[in-house]
């Protein structure tokens, strides 16, 4: 039995092997191959999705950089405009202050000149009155009212010339 080749057993073994092979292929290899194919497709789709996500992330990053640059430029423009406005306002304030100082100085000079003129006029008037009073006491008996008025006018005239 050990060394004899039996054709019937051989054919039966081959047929049994083929039947088992077809059964295994149909119920094991095909589902396994289908599962492996699905897994391959899934991995490919994930790779494709990852590539698309990476490209989209790169686009978003470049868009964010562009927006950030625009925001920086806009902020710089706003700051520059604010500086210009502040400089203009400072110049206007300084100019108004200088004009106000000039106006106040002019008013004060005019007031000082008025008060000086009034004081000089008052002093002149008082000196004239004292001169006339003193002169009239000295010349009371020798001067007439007409001469007295002429002397007062002459004294006022000469005091006015001295003061100016």
C-alpha positions as CSV (number, residue, x, y, z in Angstrom):
1,X,0.0,0.0,0.0
2,X,2.7,2.5,0.7
3,X,4.4,2.6,-2.7
4,X,1.7,1.9,-5.1
5,X,0.2,4.6,-7.2
6,X,-3.5,4.5,-7.4
7,X,-5.0,6.4,-10.1
8,X,-8.5,6.6,-8.6
9,X,-7.2,8.0,-5.3
10,X,-5.1,10.4,-7.2
11,X,-8.1,11.6,-9.3
12,X,-10.3,11.7,-6.2
13,X,-7.6,13.7,-4.4
14,X,-7.3,16.2,-7.3
15,X,-11.0,16.6,-7.6
16,X,-11.3,17.0,-3.8
17,X,-8.5,19.5,-3.9
18,X,-10.1,21.5,-6.8
19,X,-13.5,21.5,-5.0
20,X,-11.9,22.7,-1.8
21,X,-9.8,25.2,-3.8
22,X,-13.0,26.6,-5.6
23,X,-14.9,26.7,-2.3
24,X,-12.0,28.5,-0.5
25,X,-11.6,30.8,-3.5
26,X,-15.3,31.6,-3.6
27,X,-15.9,32.0,0.1
28,X,-12.4,33.1,1.4
29,X,-10.2,34.4,-1.4
30,X,-12.8,36.5,-3.2
31,X,-14.1,38.2,0.0
32,X,-10.5,38.6,1.2
33,X,-9.5,40.1,-2.2
34,X,-12.6,42.3,-2.2
35,X,-11.8,43.4,1.3
36,X,-8.2,44.1,0.3
37,X,-9.4,46.1,-2.8
38,X,-11.8,48.1,-0.6
39,X,-9.0,48.8,1.8
40,X,-6.7,49.9,-1.1
41,X,-9.5,52.2,-2.4
42,X,-10.1,53.5,1.1
43,X,-6.4,54.2,1.6
44,X,-6.2,55.9,-1.8
45,X,-9.2,58.1,-1.0
46,X,-7.7,59.0,2.3
47,X,-4.4,59.9,0.6
48,X,-6.4,62.0,-2.0
49,X,-8.4,63.6,0.8
50,X,-5.2,64.3,2.7
51,X,-3.6,65.9,-0.4
52,X,-6.7,68.0,-1.0
53,X,-6.8,69.0,2.7
54,X,-3.1,69.9,2.5
55,X,-3.6,72.0,-0.6
56,X,-6.7,73.7,1.0
57,X,-4.7,74.4,4.1
58,X,-1.9,75.9,2.0
59,X,-4.5,78.1,0.2
60,X,-6.0,79.1,3.6
61,X,-2.6,79.9,5.0
62,X,-1.7,82.1,2.0
63,X,-5.1,83.8,2.2
64,X,-4.6,84.4,6.0
65,X,-1.1,85.8,5.3
66,X,-2.6,88.1,2.6
67,X,-5.4,89.3,4.9
68,X,-2.8,89.8,7.7
69,X,-0.7,91.9,5.3
70,X,-3.7,93.9,4.3
71,X,-4.7,94.4,7.9
72,X,-1.2,95.6,8.7
73,X,-1.2,98.0,5.8
74,X,-4.6,99.3,6.8
75,X,-3.5,99.8,10.4
76,X,-0.3,101.6,9.2
77,X,-2.5,103.8,7.0
78,X,-4.8,104.6,9.8
79,X,-1.9,105.4,12.1
80,X,-0.3,107.6,9.5
81,X,-3.5,109.4,8.9
82,X,-4.0,109.8,12.7
83,X,-0.5,111.2,13.0
84,X,-1.1,113.7,10.2
85,X,-4.4,114.8,11.8
86,X,-2.7,115.1,15.2
87,X,0.1,117.2,13.6
88,X,-2.4,119.4,11.9
89,X,-4.5,119.8,15.0
90,X,-1.3,120.6,17.0
91,X,-0.3,123.2,14.4
92,X,-3.8,124.7,14.5
93,X,-3.8,124.8,18.3
94,X,-0.3,126.4,18.4
95,X,-1.4,128.9,15.7
96,X,-4.6,129.8,17.6
97,X,-2.6,130.1,20.8
98,X,-0.1,132.4,19.2
99,X,-2.9,134.5,17.7
100,X,-4.5,134.7,21.1
101,X,-1.2,135.7,22.7
102,X,-0.7,138.4,20.0
103,X,-4.3,139.7,20.5
104,X,-3.9,139.8,24.3
105,X,-0.5,141.6,24.0
106,X,-2.0,144.2,21.6
107,X,-5.0,144.7,24.0
108,X,-2.6,145.1,26.9
109,X,-0.4,147.5,25.0
110,X,-3.4,149.5,24.0
111,X,-4.7,149.5,27.6
112,X,-1.2,150.6,28.9
113,X,-1.0,153.3,26.3
114,X,-4.5,154.5,27.2
115,X,-3.8,154.5,30.9
116,X,-0.4,156.3,30.4
117,X,-2.2,158.9,28.3
118,X,-4.9,159.3,30.9
119,X,-2.3,159.5,33.7
120,X,-0.3,162.1,31.8
121,X,-3.4,164.0,31.1
122,X,-4.4,163.9,34.7
123,X,-0.9,164.9,35.8
124,X,-0.8,167.7,33.3
125,X,-4.2,168.9,34.4
126,X,-3.2,168.8,38.0
127,X,0.2,170.6,37.4
128,X,-1.7,173.2,35.4
129,X,-4.2,173.7,38.2
130,X,-1.4,173.9,40.8
131,X,0.6,176.3,38.6
132,X,-2.4,178.5,38.1
133,X,-3.4,178.4,41.7
134,X,0.2,179.2,42.8
135,X,0.5,181.9,40.2
136,X,-2.9,183.4,41.1
137,X,-1.9,183.5,44.7
138,X,1.3,185.3,43.8
139,X,-0.2,187.6,41.3
140,X,-3.7,187.9,42.8
141,X,-3.7,191.6,43.0
142,X,-1.9,192.3,39.7
143,X,-3.7,190.0,37.2
144,X,-7.1,190.3,35.6
145,X,-9.4,187.4,34.8
146,X,-8.6,187.6,31.0
147,X,-4.9,187.5,31.7
148,X,-5.5,184.6,34.1
149,X,-7.2,182.5,31.4
150,X,-4.4,183.3,28.9
151,X,-1.8,182.1,31.4
152,X,-3.7,178.9,32.1
153,X,-4.0,178.2,28.4
154,X,-0.3,178.9,27.9
155,X,0.7,176.7,30.8
156,X,-1.4,173.8,29.5
157,X,0.1,174.2,26.1
158,X,3.7,174.1,27.4
159,X,3.1,171.2,29.7
160,X,1.6,169.3,26.8
161,X,4.8,169.9,24.8
162,X,7.0,168.8,27.8
163,X,5.1,165.5,28.3
164,X,5.0,164.5,24.7
